[in-house]
Amino acid sequence: MIPNDPVMLLSFINTQLRDNYTSLELLKEGLSLSEEEMKAIIEKLEVIDYKYNEALNQFK
């Protein structure tokens, strides 16, 4: 369900945050992700220089 490619993952996560979840924590709960899975997603996005911006609720 969750893309493995970092660019596709970025698009998927930001779309989910925009359309369905008001925070990264709610996204984690809504997609039933473990802490380790969420950490892996964040690390994968950081590799392509995207970090979560809480004020904007997106990876930028």
Secondary structure, DSSP 8 states (H G I E B T S, - for coil): ----SHHHHHHHHHHHHHHT-SSHHHHHHHTT--HHHHHHHHHHHHHTT--EETTTTEE-
